[in-house]
């Protein structure tokens, strides 16, 4: 183990490993000479079209959700969870304007012309800016829930969409023109180049193509995984769709025919874009740089009868950590690059061991009763039980949807598996096989996390803003609500004979409940971004650690009777969001998409904050310079 170094800024010419975590947004310049990327690490990068080297790298203080070029290509705008939009000079990388009066995370942006820009926000609003002066215009775009995307057409109409199942069309002065109700939430909307059609990626598994008068032209799909991103060809005849099944697919719109499907375990196409000449796509990945994809020529009069399948090689890997699990003195971590790390001694060096099919490892679980074995779940849907040291699968099952969480029962006899589509399955572990059993689908959203309560009950945490206490036969015992946003995760414990539940949410709070009665006991407020994860002290002490997208964790020291916070410590040692937390004995453990797993000293009281030590791996070139 070694102490944590101070993060140093990254030089644009320091190699191709530019992003330390997944890319959230990509965009081509209007002339197709460059593209831009942005990610969870707060970086904004400008690339040559080949994607081999960045020209410059800019920074936000939080994750970046969107990048778009101005119509001339001279300027690049980036919108971030730090609540700012930054305007960059493309030629030099110099920041030329800061737009900083939006009250919540910026989710997307679109240029109206060279001098005006619209940004939309997590609070459901959007504002129009004059970038020359940095001032707001009077018009306000609004939705009943989070506004996720915005686009401006060639004919001067704005489209916005979000989590209220409505597409809204606006004049460029902010006047509402039309509501287009949809079957479900929409993640992204994009106008065709001529402005006559709008494509919206919706959570019903289709991309909806609508006219500006609201008429549904067609639905492209279906997909079994979430559809996240869309991009049009210049002639408006074809569409590229990115989905959370690690695919990017080229479709012919007239007959909804898939022409080419690209697959790669590293693909995370929350964003895709298409060059103006139609020859190149760029898509987000879990890797250190976006995927640059050559598009084959397919004449309109020679469309293939079958879809062409192409597997992409992964570019430079990242080593971001998605989840950690502890049992006794052992600790395991699941990583972006399809590996797991396993420490049976926190002072030892852990190798990165490939598991599964190379897909991102989203979750890991250790059990004290199964020494040397590790359960994992991947973005591709694989659930495996593997030898933690060799990565050899003892057993595995393939599921249809990305796996958000795996968790062993305390006796090690059952494995709970939660997925992106809201299913929870309990598998019996025979010692050599995972046998499917009870299925629970009582939520109306993805299940993000699951906790065992003894060996007979579980708590599930969902994007529907509810946590459910259920029996192992799938019977709902109690629901826990109250969060204003989706629940990311939680933890259960018993303190002085009282069963307690902690839930953390995108509303930035942690709520504490009496697990037996459902009574809300406390609301902990401190993080300034979405709260991602939580873990109670394993010994029944009233200590709780939470992690957040604000790049920090917090250690809460609570009153044993009232659970009121006596004091809290900010655990500040990561350069990206804290993706997972756990405990090794009395020591909090935090992990992040910056690749680090940090072991913190035991809590030392008010004014004496814990200090971190980084757990070592055999990946030598792992510095995430910040």
C-alpha positions in Angstrom: 0.0 0.0 0.0 1.1 3.5 -0.6 -0.1 7.0 0.2 -2.2 8.9 -2.3 -0.4 11.4 -4.5 -1.7 14.8 -5.4 -3.6 14.7 -8.7 -1.7 16.4 -11.5 -3.3 17.9 -14.6 -3.1 15.8 -17.7 -1.1 17.0 -20.7 -2.9 16.7 -24.1 0.1 14.9 -25.5 0.5 12.4 -22.7 -0.8 9.5 -24.9 -4.1 8.1 -25.9 -5.5 7.3 -22.5 -7.4 10.6 -22.2 -10.5 9.6 -20.4 -10.3 7.8 -17.0 -14.0 6.8 -17.1 -16.8 6.3 -19.6 -17.6 8.9 -22.2 -21.1 10.5 -21.8 -21.1 12.5 -25.0 -19.5 12.7 -28.4 -20.0 15.1 -31.3 -18.5 15.6 -34.7 -17.5 19.1 -35.9 -19.7 20.3 -38.8 -16.9 19.8 -41.3 -16.1 16.3 -39.9 -12.4 17.1 -39.4 -12.6 16.8 -35.6 -14.8 15.3 -32.9 -15.2 16.1 -29.2 -15.8 13.8 -26.3 -16.7 14.2 -22.6 -17.0 11.9 -19.7 -17.6 11.1 -16.1 -14.1 12.3 -15.3 -15.0 15.9 -16.0 -12.8 16.0 -19.1 -13.6 17.5 -22.5 -11.3 16.4 -25.3 -10.9 17.6 -28.9 -9.7 14.8 -31.2 -8.5 14.5 -34.7 -11.0 12.5 -36.8 -8.9 9.3 -36.6 -9.2 9.4 -32.8 -5.6 8.5 -32.3 -4.6 11.6 -30.3 -6.3 14.5 -28.6 -5.5 18.0 -29.6 -6.4 19.5 -26.3 -8.2 18.5 -23.0 -10.4 20.9 -21.0 -11.9 20.3 -17.5 -15.1 20.7 -15.5 -15.2 20.1 -11.8 -17.9 17.4 -12.2 -19.0 14.9 -14.8 -19.8 16.3 -18.3 -23.1 15.3 -19.9 -23.0 17.0 -23.3 -20.7 18.5 -25.9 -21.8 20.3 -29.2 -20.0 22.3 -31.8 -21.3 25.7 -33.0 -22.6 25.9 -36.6 -19.3 27.3 -37.8 -17.3 24.7 -35.9 -15.2 27.5 -34.3 -16.6 27.0 -30.8 -17.4 24.0 -28.6 -19.9 24.0 -25.8 -19.8 21.6 -22.8 -22.5 21.2 -20.2 -21.8 19.6 -16.8 -23.1 18.4 -13.5 -21.1 21.3 -12.0 -24.1 23.4 -13.2 -22.0 25.3 -15.8 -21.7 25.4 -19.5 -18.3 26.3 -20.8 -17.5 27.6 -24.3 -14.2 26.6 -25.8 -12.2 28.0 -28.7 -11.7 24.9 -30.9 -8.5 26.1 -32.4 -6.7 26.8 -29.1 -8.7 24.9 -26.4 -9.0 28.2 -24.5 -12.2 28.7 -22.5 -13.8 31.9 -23.8 -17.1 32.0 -21.9 -18.6 30.5 -18.7 -22.4 30.2 -18.4 -23.2 29.6 -14.8 -26.7 30.5 -13.8 -28.5 27.2 -14.3 -29.7 25.9 -10.8 -29.1 22.2 -11.4 -27.0 19.7 -13.4 -26.8 20.5 -17.1 -27.9 17.4 -19.1 -27.8 18.6 -22.7 -27.3 21.6 -25.0 -27.9 22.8 -28.5 -26.8 25.8 -30.6 -29.5 28.0 -32.1 -26.9 30.0 -34.1 -23.3 31.1 -33.6 -24.2 33.4 -30.8 -27.1 31.7 -29.0 -27.3 28.5 -27.1 -29.9 26.5 -25.2 -29.1 24.3 -22.1 -31.5 21.9 -20.4 -31.2 20.8 -16.8 -32.0 18.1 -14.3 -34.6 20.4 -12.7 -36.7 20.2 -15.8 -36.0 23.6 -17.1 -34.0 25.0 -20.1 -32.6 28.5 -20.7 -31.5 30.4 -23.8 -28.1 32.2 -23.6 -26.4 34.9 -25.5 -22.8 33.6 -25.3 -21.3 37.0 -26.4 -22.4 38.5 -23.1 -23.1 35.4 -21.0 -26.6 36.6 -20.3 -29.9 34.8 -20.2 -32.8 35.6 -22.5 -36.4 35.7 -21.1 -37.6 32.4 -22.6 -37.7 29.3 -20.3 -38.2 25.7 -21.5 -39.8 23.5 -19.0 -40.8 19.8 -18.3 -42.7 18.1 -15.5 -39.6 16.0 -14.8 -35.9 15.9 -15.7 -35.2 17.3 -19.1 -32.7 15.0 -20.7 -32.1 16.3 -24.3 -32.6 19.2 -26.6 -32.0 19.8 -30.3 -32.5 22.7 -32.8 -33.8 22.0 -36.3 -32.7 23.6 -39.6 -36.1 25.3 -39.7 -35.7 27.0 -36.3 -37.7 24.7 -34.0 -36.4 23.4 -30.7 -37.3 20.0 -29.5 -36.8 18.9 -25.9 -37.6 15.6 -24.1 -37.1 14.0 -20.7 -38.6 11.8 -18.0 -42.1 13.1 -18.2 -42.9 11.0 -21.4 -43.4 14.2 -23.4 -41.6 15.7 -26.4 -42.1 19.5 -26.5 -41.5 21.7 -29.5 -40.5 25.4 -28.9 -39.9 28.5 -30.9 -36.4 29.8 -30.5 -37.7 32.6 -28.2 -38.9 29.9 -25.8 -42.5 30.0 -26.8 -44.2 26.5 -26.5 -45.5 25.3 -29.9 -46.7 21.8 -29.3 -46.7 18.9 -26.9 -46.1 15.4 -28.3 -47.0 12.8 -25.6 -45.0 9.6 -25.8 -45.3 6.0 -24.6 -42.4 6.4 -22.2 -39.5 8.6 -21.1 -37.1 9.8 -23.8 -33.3 9.9 -23.4 -32.3 11.8 -26.6 -34.0 13.6 -29.5 -32.4 14.7 -32.8 -33.9 16.4 -35.8 -33.2 15.1 -39.3 -30.9 17.4 -41.3 -33.8 19.0 -43.2 -35.8 19.5 -39.9 -38.9 17.5 -41.0 -38.5 14.5 -38.8 -37.5 14.0 -35.1 -36.0 10.8 -33.7 -36.4 10.2 -30.0 -34.9 7.2 -28.1 -37.6 6.0 -25.7 -37.6 3.6 -22.8 -40.2 1.4 -24.5 -37.4 -0.1 -26.6 -38.0 1.9 -29.7 -36.8 5.0 -31.4 -39.8 7.0 -32.3 -39.8 9.0 -35.6 -42.3 11.8 -35.6 -43.2 14.7 -37.7 -43.3 18.2 -36.3 -47.1 18.1 -36.2 -46.8 15.1 -33.9 -47.7 12.3 -36.4 -45.8 9.1 -35.7 -44.1 8.1 -38.9 -42.5 4.8 -37.6 -40.9 3.1 -34.6 -37.5 1.6 -35.1 -36.7 -1.5 -33.0 -37.6 -3.2 -30.8 -34.6 -3.4 -28.5 -34.5 -5.5 -25.3 -31.9 -3.2 -23.8 -32.3 0.6 -23.2 -32.1 2.7 -26.3 -29.9 5.7 -25.5 -28.7 7.6 -28.5 -29.5 8.5 -32.2 -27.8 10.2 -35.1 -29.0 10.9 -38.6 -27.3 10.5 -42.0 -27.1 13.7 -44.0 -29.8 12.5 -46.4 -32.2 11.6 -43.6 -32.7 8.1 -45.0 -30.7 6.3 -42.3 -30.3 6.4 -38.6 -27.7 5.1 -36.2 -28.9 3.9 -32.8 -26.8 3.2 -29.7 -28.2 0.8 -27.1 -27.1 -0.6 -23.7 -26.6 -4.0 -25.3 -23.1 -2.8 -26.3 -24.3 -2.3 -29.9 -24.4 0.5 -32.4 -26.8 -0.2 -35.3 -27.3 1.4 -38.7 -30.9 1.3 -39.8 -32.6 2.1 -43.1 -35.7 4.2 -42.1 -38.1 3.5 -44.9 -38.6 -0.1 -44.1 -37.0 -0.2 -40.6 -34.3 -2.5 -41.8 -31.1 -3.0 -39.8 -28.1 -2.8 -42.2 -25.0 -3.0 -40.0 -24.6 -3.8 -36.3 -21.4 -3.1 -34.5 -20.7 -4.9 -31.2 -18.0 -4.5 -28.6 -17.9 -5.3 -24.9 -16.3 -1.9 -24.4 -19.1 0.0 -26.2 -21.3 2.2 -24.0 -23.2 4.3 -26.6 -25.0 6.7 -24.4 -24.0 9.1 -27.2 -23.2 8.6 -30.9 -22.6 10.9 -33.8 -22.1 10.7 -37.6 -19.7 12.7 -39.7 -21.1 14.9 -42.4 -19.6 12.8 -45.2 -21.3 9.7 -43.8 -18.1 7.7 -43.6 -17.4 7.7 -39.9 -19.3 7.2 -36.6 -18.1 8.0 -33.1 -19.5 6.4 -30.0 -19.0 6.4 -26.3 -17.2 3.6 -24.6 -16.0 2.3 -21.2 -12.5 2.7 -22.6 -10.1 5.6 -22.4 -11.2 7.0 -25.7 -14.3 6.8 -27.9 -14.8 4.3 -30.6 -14.2 5.6 -34.1 -16.1 3.4 -36.6 -15.8 3.2 -40.3 -19.2 3.0 -42.1 -19.3 0.7 -45.2 -20.8 1.9 -48.4 -24.3 0.4 -48.9 -26.0 1.7 -52.0 -29.7 2.4 -51.7 -30.5 0.1 -54.6 -28.5 -2.8 -53.1 -29.7 -3.1 -49.5 -28.7 -6.4 -47.9 -31.3 -9.0 -46.8 -29.4 -9.7 -43.6 -27.8 -7.4 -41.1 -24.0 -7.3 -41.3 -22.4 -8.0 -37.9 -19.1 -6.4 -37.0 -17.2 -6.9 -33.8 -15.0 -4.0 -32.7 -11.6 -4.2 -31.0 -11.4 -2.4 -27.7 -9.2 0.7 -27.7 -7.1 1.7 -24.7 -8.7 0.3 -21.5 -9.6 2.2 -18.4 -9.4 0.7 -15.0 -12.4 2.4 -13.4 -13.9 0.5 -10.4 -17.6 0.0 -10.5 -18.2 -2.0 -7.3 -16.4 -3.5 -4.3 -17.3 -6.2 -1.9 -15.7 -7.3 1.4 -15.8 -10.5 3.5 -13.6 -10.9 6.5 -10.1 -9.6 5.5 -10.8 -10.2 1.7 -11.8 -7.4 -0.7 -12.8 -7.6 -4.4 -13.4 -5.0 -7.0 -15.1 -5.1 -10.4 -13.6 -2.9 -13.2 -14.5 -1.2 -16.5 -11.9 -3.3 -18.4 -13.7 -6.6 -17.7 -11.4 -7.6 -14.8 -11.7 -8.2 -11.1 -9.2 -7.4 -8.4 -8.9 -9.6 -5.3 -7.0 -8.8 -2.1 -6.9 -11.5 0.6 -4.6 -9.1 2.4 -5.0 -5.3 2.1 -1.3 -4.9 2.3 -0.7 -7.2 -0.8 -0.8 -6.3 -4.5 -3.9 -7.5 -6.3 -3.6 -8.6 -9.9 -6.3 -7.6 -12.4 -7.9 -10.9 -13.5 -10.0 -11.0 -16.6 -13.4 -12.7 -16.1 -16.4 -13.5 -18.3 -16.5 -12.3 -21.9 -14.5 -9.1 -21.5 -17.6 -6.9 -20.8 -17.5 -4.3 -18.0 -17.8 -5.9 -14.6 -20.6 -3.9 -12.9 -20.8 -5.8 -9.6 -19.0 -8.3 -7.4 -19.9 -10.2 -4.3 -17.8 -12.2 -1.8 -19.1 -14.5 0.8 -17.3 -15.5 4.0 -18.7 -19.0 3.6 -17.2 -19.4 0.1 -13.5 -18.5 0.5 -11.8 -18.0 -2.8 -15.0 -17.7 -4.8 -16.3 -14.5 -6.3 -19.7 -13.8 -7.9 -19.8 -11.1 -10.6 -22.3 -9.5 -13.0 -21.4 -7.8 -16.2 -22.9 -5.1 -18.5 -23.4 -7.9 -21.1 -25.7 -9.7 -18.8 -23.4 -12.5 -17.6 -23.6 -13.7 -14.0 -20.6 -15.8 -13.0 -19.2 -17.6 -10.0 -15.4 -17.6 -10.5 -12.1 -18.4 -8.8 -11.1 -15.0 -7.5 -7.5 -15.6 -8.2 -7.6 -17.1 -11.7 -10.8 -15.8 -13.2 -11.9 -19.3 -14.1 -15.7 -19.6 -14.1 -17.0 -22.4 -12.0 -20.5 -21.6 -13.3 -22.2 -18.8 -15.2 -25.6 -17.9 -16.7 -26.3 -15.4 -19.4 -29.1 -12.9 -18.8 -30.8 -10.6 -21.3 -30.1 -7.3 -19.6 -27.1 -5.6 -17.9 -26.6 -6.8 -14.3 -26.6 -4.0 -11.7 -26.0 -6.1 -8.6 -25.2 -9.5 -7.3 -25.3 -10.3 -3.6 -24.7 -13.6 -1.7 -27.1 -14.6 1.1 -25.3 -14.6 4.5 -25.2 -18.5 4.4 -23.7 -18.4 0.8 -26.4 -20.7 -0.5 -28.3 -18.2 -2.7 -27.3 -15.4 -5.0 -29.5 -12.4 -5.6 -29.2 -10.9 -9.1 -30.8 -7.5 -10.0 -30.8 -6.1 -13.5 -31.4 -2.9 -15.5 -34.9 -3.9 -16.5 -36.2 -4.2 -13.0 -36.0 -7.9 -12.4 -34.6 -9.6 -9.3 -33.8 -13.4 -9.4 -32.7 -15.7 -6.7 -30.4 -18.5 -7.7 -29.5 -21.5 -5.6 -25.8 -22.2 -5.5 -25.2 -26.0 -5.5 -21.4 -25.7 -5.4 -21.1 -26.1 -9.2 -24.3 -24.6 -10.7 -26.5 -21.6 -10.4 -30.1 -22.9 -10.3 -32.8 -20.2 -11.0 -35.6 -19.8 -8.5 -37.9 -17.0 -7.4 -38.3 -14.0 -9.7 -39.5 -10.6 -8.4 -40.7 -7.8 -10.6 -42.5 -5.5 -8.2 -40.7 -2.4 -9.2 -41.5 0.0 -12.0 -37.9 0.8 -12.8 -34.4 -0.7 -12.8 -33.2 -2.3 -9.6 -29.9 -0.6 -8.8 -29.0 -2.5 -5.6 -30.0 -5.3 -3.3 -29.3 -6.1 0.4 -29.9 -9.3 2.3 -31.7 -9.1 5.7 -30.5 -12.3 7.2 -31.1 -15.3 4.8 -34.8 -14.9 4.6 -35.5 -11.4 3.4 -34.1 -8.8 1.0 -34.3 -5.1 0.3 -34.3 -3.9 -3.3 -33.5 -0.3 -4.4 -35.0 1.1 -7.6 -35.1 3.9 -10.0 -38.9 4.1 -9.3 -37.8 6.0 -6.1 -38.9 3.0 -3.9 -37.1 0.5 -1.7 -38.9 -2.8 -1.1 -38.5 -5.2 1.7 -39.5 -8.7 0.4 -39.5 -12.3 1.5 -37.4 -14.8 -0.5 -40.7 -16.1 -1.9 -41.2 -12.8 -3.6 -43.8 -11.4 -1.2 -43.7 -7.7 -0.7 -43.6 -6.8 3.0 -43.1 -3.1 3.0 -42.2 -0.2 0.7 -40.0 2.7 1.6 -40.6 6.0 -0.3 -40.0 9.7 0.1 -37.0 10.4 -2.1 -37.5 13.0 -4.8 -35.4 11.1 -7.3 -34.3 7.6 -8.2 -32.7 5.5 -5.5 -29.1 4.4 -6.3 -28.5 2.0 -3.5 -28.6 1.3 0.2 -27.5 -0.8 3.1 -29.1 -2.5 6.2 -27.8 -3.1 9.7 -28.8 -3.6 13.3 -27.8 -1.1 15.9 -28.7 -1.8 19.6 -31.3 -4.3 18.5 -33.0 -2.0 16.0 -33.0 -3.0 12.3 -32.1 0.0 10.2 -32.2 0.8 6.5 -30.2 3.5 4.7 -31.1 4.6 1.1 -29.2 7.0 -1.1 -30.7 8.9 -4.0 -30.1 11.2 -6.9 -31.8 13.8 -4.8 -28.4 14.0 -2.9 -29.8 12.7 0.4 -29.5 9.6 2.5 -32.7 8.6 4.3 -32.6 6.4 7.4 -35.6 4.1 8.2 -36.7 1.7 10.9 -36.7 -1.5 8.8 -39.4 -3.2 10.9 -41.9 -0.3 11.1 -41.1 1.8 8.0 -40.7 4.9 10.1 -38.4 7.6 8.7 -35.8 8.4 11.3 -33.4 10.9 9.7 -32.4 12.5 6.4 -28.7 13.1 6.0 -27.8 16.0 3.8 -24.2 16.9 2.7 -23.4 15.7 -0.8 -23.8 18.3 -3.5 -24.4 15.7 -6.3 -26.3 12.5 -6.6 -25.6 10.1 -3.7 -24.5 6.8 -5.3 -23.8 4.2 -2.6 -23.9 3.5 1.1 -22.6 1.0 3.6 -23.2 0.6 7.4 -20.3 -0.4 9.7 -20.3 -4.3 9.7 -20.1 -4.5 13.5 -23.3 -2.8 14.3 -21.8 0.6 15.3 -23.8 3.7 14.2 -21.3 4.6 11.5 -22.3 5.0 7.8 -20.2 5.8 4.8 -21.8 7.2 1.6 -20.3 7.9 -1.8 -21.4 10.5 -4.4 -21.0 11.8 -7.9 -19.5 14.9 -6.2 -16.2 12.9 -6.1 -16.3 12.5 -2.3 -17.5 10.1 0.3 -18.8 11.0 3.7 -18.4 9.1 7.0 -21.4 9.8 9.2 -21.0 9.3 13.0 -24.6 9.0 14.3 -26.2 9.1 17.7 -27.0 5.5 18.7 -30.6 6.3 19.7 -31.8 9.1 17.5 -29.4 8.5 14.6 -28.9 12.3 14.4 -25.5 13.0 12.9 -23.0 13.9 15.7 -20.4 14.8 13.1 -19.3 13.7 9.6 -16.0 13.6 7.7 -15.6 14.3 4.0 -13.4 11.6 2.5 -11.8 13.5 -0.3 -9.3 11.5 -2.3 -10.8 10.6 -5.6 -10.6 12.3 -9.0 -14.0 11.0 -10.2 -17.3 9.9 -8.8 -17.2 7.5 -5.9 -18.9 4.4 -7.4 -18.8 2.1 -4.4 -18.2 1.9 -0.6 -17.7 -0.9 1.9 -15.8 -1.6 5.1 -12.8 -3.7 6.0 -13.2 -4.1 9.7 -13.3 -0.6 11.2 -11.9 0.9 8.0 -14.1 2.5 5.3 -13.2 1.6 1.7 -14.1 3.8 -1.2 -13.7 3.1 -4.9 -14.0 5.3 -8.0 -14.0 5.5 -11.7 -10.6 7.1 -11.3 -9.3 3.5 -10.9 -8.5 3.8 -7.2 -9.6 1.8 -4.2 -8.8 3.6 -1.0 -8.6 2.2 2.5 -9.3 4.9 5.1 -8.0 5.0 8.6 -10.5 4.3 11.4 -12.7 7.2 12.4 -10.8 9.3 14.9 -13.4 11.8 16.2 -14.3 15.4 15.5 -11.6 17.5 13.8 -9.5 14.4 13.0 -10.5 13.1 9.6 -9.6 9.7 8.3 -6.6 9.5 5.9 -6.5 7.3 2.8 -4.1 4.6 1.6 -4.4 3.3 -1.9 -4.7 -0.5 -2.3 -2.1 -1.7 -4.8 -2.7 -3.6 -8.0 -0.3 -5.0 -10.6 -1.4 -2.5 -13.1 1.7 -0.2 -13.0 0.6 2.6 -15.3 -2.5 3.5 -13.4 -2.0 7.0 -12.3 -5.0 9.2 -13.2 -3.3 12.5 -13.5 -5.5 15.3 -12.2 
